[in-house]
Amino acid sequence: MDTFNQRNLQNLVSVQILKGHCSKVLAVDFSHDGQMLASASDDKTIKIWSLLTNQEHCTLKGHGESSWFGSVNTVAFSPNSKTLASGSDDKTIKLWDVQTVQEIHTFTGHEEKVYSVAFSPDGKILASGSQDKTVKLWSLEKRKEIASFHGFTDDVLSVVFSPDGKILAGGSKDKNIKILYLTKQQVQTIKTDDDWFANINSLAFSPDGKILVSGSQNKKIKLWDMNTGAEIRTLIGHENDVCSVAFHPNGKILASGSKDKTVKLWQVVNGKEICTYQGADDAVYTVAFSPDGQQLAAGSGDKKMILYSCLDMS
């Protein structure tokens, strides 16, 4: 990895632009089989894209049909790639059958906007974070809420499961990260920063579960040791809010998207910036790596997605 620099990495990358949304692209997620990409938008729709053709496969509509408020803030594929979950300003979470592209269930229970959803690694539980300051757990089998956590003092903007499914992390506007040890029924709080603008916009676990990364409104990216809860290092380089963070499957590379209209790649081992991509014309709200690590998707306020391909990061 020490041989990487901005010029030679950019030479390894081809770029495709996916257009179709009528407003901001707020979330993206790759299916675990690597065949599809889902995008969620402020235009109240979800789109599923075929990665074989890089063409739109379908558009899912249902959020906000009875309300002015229907922005889709989050989207996630189940581990078997057969189900898609979405959360919206309309306070609901919807489940979609990927094969039939039909809505199969709606979870209601949050009292405000749903900002983030995440499947447990075994696909049995869905977690959600909301403007109502709670994290909820939903049984996919029983189709009902099974737990609710009320320890936050502000909006919960991001939820993520550890790779082994034993831990759920939640990041909030209250500047704190809550580590929920599900098997032990214990909660640990990580106070990330005293900065007024330290809202936690995004969280991601490393593939081995040993590191948690947070992206914040104060332009910082922080790496946390999950054994001790201590900060490992802070990555500085973005000039505006860090909206999204994602680990490469090899655990050596971190991607971040920012309101400064850039996507950055970082070396995890030393925190050094590898390169910066400036293809977006507006804020980059979301980034995600494909399961094989050969593609990186970024969604932007300019209504488009940028798909970086042929990433050689072995």
C-alpha positions as CSV (number, residue, x, y, z in Angstrom):
1,M,0.0,0.0,0.0
2,D,2.9,2.4,0.5
3,T,3.4,2.4,-3.2
4,F,0.0,4.0,-3.9
5,N,-0.2,7.7,-4.7
6,Q,-3.0,9.8,-6.2
7,R,-1.7,9.6,-9.8
8,N,-1.2,5.9,-10.1
9,L,-4.4,5.0,-8.3
10,Q,-6.5,7.3,-10.5
11,N,-4.9,5.6,-13.6
12,L,-6.3,2.3,-12.4
13,V,-9.9,3.7,-12.1
14,S,-12.6,3.9,-14.7
15,V,-15.7,6.0,-14.0
16,Q,-19.4,5.5,-14.9
17,I,-22.2,8.0,-14.1
18,L,-25.6,6.6,-13.3
19,K,-28.5,9.0,-13.8
20,G,-32.2,8.6,-13.1
21,H,-33.1,10.2,-9.8
22,C,-34.8,13.6,-9.8
23,S,-33.2,14.8,-6.5
24,K,-30.4,14.1,-4.1
25,V,-29.0,10.6,-3.8
26,L,-28.8,10.0,-0.1
27,A,-27.8,6.3,0.2
28,V,-26.4,3.5,-1.8
29,D,-25.8,-0.2,-1.1
30,F,-24.5,-3.1,-3.1
31,S,-26.2,-6.5,-3.0
32,H,-24.1,-9.1,-1.3
33,D,-24.0,-11.2,-4.5
34,G,-22.5,-8.3,-6.3
35,Q,-25.1,-8.2,-9.0
36,M,-27.1,-5.1,-8.0
37,L,-26.8,-1.6,-6.6
38,A,-29.6,0.2,-4.8
39,S,-30.0,3.9,-4.4
40,A,-32.3,6.0,-2.2
41,S,-33.2,9.5,-3.0
42,D,-34.9,12.7,-1.8
43,D,-37.3,12.2,-4.7
44,K,-39.1,9.5,-2.6
45,T,-37.9,6.6,-4.7
46,I,-35.5,3.7,-4.6
47,K,-33.8,2.5,-7.7
48,I,-32.2,-0.9,-8.3
49,W,-29.4,-1.0,-10.9
50,S,-28.0,-4.0,-12.7
51,L,-24.2,-4.1,-12.3
52,L,-24.0,-6.4,-15.4
53,T,-25.2,-3.5,-17.6
54,N,-24.9,-0.5,-15.3
55,Q,-28.5,0.3,-16.3
56,E,-31.6,0.9,-14.1
57,H,-33.4,-2.3,-13.4
58,C,-36.5,-0.9,-11.6
59,T,-37.8,2.0,-9.5
60,L,-39.6,1.3,-6.2
61,K,-42.3,3.7,-5.1
62,G,-44.3,3.7,-1.9
63,H,-42.7,6.1,0.6
64,G,-44.5,9.4,1.2
65,E,-47.6,8.5,-0.9
66,S,-49.9,10.0,1.7
67,S,-47.6,12.8,2.9
68,W,-45.4,15.6,1.7
69,F,-42.6,13.9,3.6
70,G,-41.2,10.9,1.8
71,S,-37.5,11.4,1.3
72,V,-35.8,7.9,1.3
73,N,-32.8,8.4,3.6
74,T,-31.4,4.9,3.8
75,V,-31.4,1.5,2.0
76,A,-29.8,-1.9,2.7
77,F,-29.8,-5.3,1.1
78,S,-30.3,-8.4,3.3
79,P,-27.3,-10.8,3.5
80,N,-29.0,-13.2,1.0
81,S,-29.7,-10.3,-1.4
82,K,-33.3,-11.2,-1.7
83,T,-34.8,-8.4,0.4
84,L,-34.2,-4.7,0.4
85,A,-35.0,-2.4,3.4
86,S,-35.6,1.3,3.2
87,G,-36.2,4.1,5.7
88,S,-37.9,7.4,5.1
89,D,-39.0,10.8,6.3
90,D,-42.5,9.3,6.4
91,K,-41.4,7.5,9.6
92,T,-41.7,4.1,8.1
93,I,-39.4,1.2,7.1
94,K,-40.3,-0.8,4.1
95,L,-39.2,-4.2,3.0
96,W,-39.1,-5.1,-0.7
97,D,-38.8,-8.4,-2.5
98,V,-35.9,-7.9,-4.9
99,Q,-37.0,-10.6,-7.4
100,T,-40.6,-9.4,-7.7
101,V,-39.7,-5.8,-7.0
102,Q,-42.8,-5.5,-4.8
103,E,-43.3,-4.1,-1.3
104,I,-43.8,-7.0,1.2
105,H,-44.0,-5.2,4.5
106,T,-44.1,-1.9,6.3
107,F,-42.8,-1.4,9.8
108,T,-44.3,1.4,11.8
109,G,-43.3,2.5,15.3
110,H,-40.8,5.4,14.9
111,E,-42.3,8.7,15.7
112,E,-40.1,10.7,13.4
113,K,-37.9,10.3,10.3
114,V,-35.9,7.1,9.8
115,Y,-32.3,7.9,8.9
116,S,-30.6,4.6,8.9
117,V,-31.3,0.8,8.6
118,A,-29.0,-2.2,8.8
119,F,-29.5,-6.0,8.6
120,S,-27.8,-8.3,11.2
121,P,-25.3,-10.6,9.5
122,D,-27.6,-13.6,9.9
123,G,-30.5,-11.7,8.2
124,K,-32.9,-12.2,11.1
125,I,-33.0,-8.7,12.6
126,L,-33.2,-5.2,11.1
127,A,-32.0,-2.2,13.1
128,S,-33.1,1.4,12.5
129,G,-32.1,4.8,13.8
130,S,-34.5,7.7,13.9
131,Q,-35.0,11.4,14.5
132,D,-37.1,10.3,17.5
133,K,-33.8,9.6,19.3
134,T,-34.2,5.8,19.4
135,V,-32.7,2.7,17.9
136,K,-35.2,-0.1,17.2
137,L,-34.8,-3.7,16.4
138,W,-37.3,-5.6,14.2
139,S,-37.7,-9.3,13.7
140,L,-37.8,-10.2,10.1
141,E,-39.5,-13.5,10.8
142,K,-42.2,-12.2,13.1
143,R,-42.5,-8.8,11.3
144,K,-42.6,-6.9,14.5
145,E,-40.5,-4.6,16.8
146,I,-38.6,-6.6,19.4
147,A,-36.5,-3.9,21.2
148,S,-36.1,-0.2,21.5
149,F,-33.1,1.8,22.9
150,H,-33.7,5.2,24.3
151,G,-30.3,6.3,25.5
152,F,-29.7,9.0,22.9
153,T,-30.4,12.7,23.4
154,D,-30.7,13.6,19.8
155,D,-31.3,12.2,16.3
156,V,-29.8,8.8,15.6
157,L,-28.2,9.2,12.1
158,S,-26.4,5.9,11.7
159,V,-26.7,2.3,12.8
160,V,-24.4,-0.6,12.0
161,F,-23.9,-4.2,13.1
162,S,-20.5,-5.7,13.8
163,P,-19.5,-8.5,11.4
164,D,-20.3,-11.2,14.1
165,G,-23.7,-9.6,14.9
166,K,-23.0,-9.3,18.6
167,I,-22.7,-5.5,18.6
168,L,-24.9,-2.7,17.3
169,A,-23.4,0.7,17.1
170,G,-25.4,3.9,16.8
171,G,-24.2,7.4,16.0
172,S,-26.1,10.5,16.9
173,K,-26.4,14.2,16.6
174,D,-25.7,14.3,20.4
175,K,-22.0,13.7,19.4
176,N,-21.9,10.2,21.0
177,I,-21.6,6.7,19.8
178,K,-23.6,4.0,21.7
179,I,-22.1,0.5,21.6
180,L,-24.9,-2.0,22.3
181,Y,-23.7,-5.4,23.3
182,L,-26.7,-7.4,22.3
183,T,-25.8,-10.7,23.8
184,K,-24.7,-9.1,27.1
185,Q,-27.5,-6.5,27.1
186,Q,-24.8,-3.9,28.0
187,V,-24.3,-0.4,26.6
188,Q,-21.1,1.6,26.3
189,T,-20.9,5.3,25.3
190,I,-18.1,6.8,23.3
191,K,-18.0,10.5,23.6
192,T,-16.4,11.5,20.3
193,D,-15.6,15.2,20.5
194,D,-16.4,18.3,22.5
195,D,-16.7,20.2,19.2
196,W,-20.1,21.8,18.8
197,F,-20.2,20.4,15.2
198,A,-19.4,16.8,16.1
199,N,-22.6,15.2,15.0
200,I,-22.0,11.5,14.0
201,N,-23.2,11.2,10.4
202,S,-21.9,7.8,9.6
203,L,-20.4,4.6,11.1
204,A,-18.8,1.5,9.7
205,F,-17.1,-1.6,11.2
206,S,-13.9,-3.0,9.8
207,P,-14.3,-6.5,8.2
208,D,-12.7,-8.1,11.3
209,G,-14.8,-6.1,13.7
210,K,-11.8,-4.6,15.5
211,I,-12.2,-1.0,14.4
212,L,-15.2,1.3,14.2
213,V,-14.9,4.4,12.1
214,S,-17.1,7.5,12.4
215,G,-17.6,10.4,10.1
216,S,-18.7,13.7,11.5
217,Q,-20.1,17.1,10.8
218,N,-16.9,18.7,12.1
219,K,-15.0,17.4,9.0
220,K,-13.2,14.6,11.0
221,I,-13.0,10.9,10.6
222,K,-12.1,8.9,13.7
223,L,-11.0,5.3,14.1
224,W,-12.0,3.6,17.4
225,D,-10.5,0.5,19.0
226,M,-13.4,-1.9,19.7
227,N,-11.5,-3.7,22.4
228,T,-10.9,-0.6,24.5
229,G,-13.2,2.1,23.1
230,A,-10.2,4.3,22.7
231,E,-9.5,6.6,19.7
232,I,-6.9,5.1,17.4
233,R,-6.4,8.2,15.2
234,T,-8.2,11.1,13.5
235,L,-8.1,11.6,9.8
236,I,-8.1,15.2,8.6
237,G,-8.5,16.4,5.0
238,H,-12.1,17.1,4.2
239,E,-13.2,20.7,4.0
240,N,-16.8,20.2,5.0
241,D,-19.1,17.6,6.8
242,V,-18.1,14.0,6.4
243,C,-21.4,12.4,5.4
244,S,-20.4,8.8,4.8
245,V,-17.6,6.3,5.6
246,A,-17.1,2.8,4.3
247,F,-14.4,0.1,4.7
248,H,-13.0,-1.8,1.7
249,P,-13.5,-5.5,2.1
250,N,-9.8,-6.0,2.7
251,G,-9.9,-3.8,5.7
252,K,-6.9,-1.8,4.6
253,I,-8.7,1.1,2.8
254,L,-11.3,3.5,4.0
255,A,-13.5,5.6,1.7
256,S,-15.3,8.8,2.8
257,G,-17.8,11.2,1.1
258,S,-18.2,14.8,2.1
259,K,-20.2,17.9,1.5
260,D,-17.0,19.3,0.1
261,K,-18.0,17.4,-3.1
262,T,-15.2,14.9,-2.9
263,V,-14.6,11.2,-2.2
264,K,-11.3,10.4,-0.4
265,L,-9.5,7.1,0.1
266,W,-7.4,6.6,3.2
267,Q,-4.9,4.0,4.4
268,V,-6.2,2.5,7.6
269,V,-2.8,1.5,9.0
270,N,-1.4,5.0,9.2
271,G,-4.3,7.3,8.4
272,K,-2.6,8.8,5.3
273,E,-4.8,10.1,2.5
274,I,-4.3,8.0,-0.7
275,C,-6.2,10.2,-3.2
276,T,-9.2,12.5,-3.7
277,Y,-11.8,12.2,-6.4
278,Q,-13.7,15.4,-7.4
279,G,-16.3,14.1,-9.9
280,A,-19.4,15.3,-8.0
281,D,-21.0,18.7,-8.5
282,D,-22.6,18.7,-5.1
283,A,-22.3,17.1,-1.7
284,V,-21.4,13.4,-1.6
285,Y,-23.9,12.0,0.8
286,T,-23.0,8.3,0.6
287,V,-20.2,5.9,-0.4
288,A,-20.2,2.1,-0.5
289,F,-17.8,-0.6,-1.7
290,S,-18.9,-3.7,-3.7
291,P,-18.4,-7.0,-2.0
292,D,-15.4,-7.9,-4.1
293,G,-13.9,-4.4,-3.6
294,Q,-13.6,-3.7,-7.3
295,Q,-16.2,-1.0,-7.3
296,L,-16.9,2.1,-5.2
297,A,-20.3,3.9,-5.5
298,A,-20.9,7.5,-4.5
299,G,-24.2,9.3,-4.4
300,S,-24.4,13.0,-4.6
301,G,-26.7,16.0,-4.3
302,D,-26.4,16.5,-8.0
303,K,-28.9,13.6,-8.5
304,K,-26.3,11.2,-9.8
305,M,-24.2,8.3,-8.7
306,I,-20.6,7.9,-9.6
307,L,-19.4,4.3,-10.0
308,Y,-15.6,3.9,-9.7
309,S,-14.5,0.6,-11.2
310,C,-11.3,-1.6,-11.5
311,L,-10.0,-0.6,-8.1
312,D,-6.8,-2.6,-7.5
313,M,-6.4,-2.5,-3.7
314,S,-5.0,-5.9,-2.9
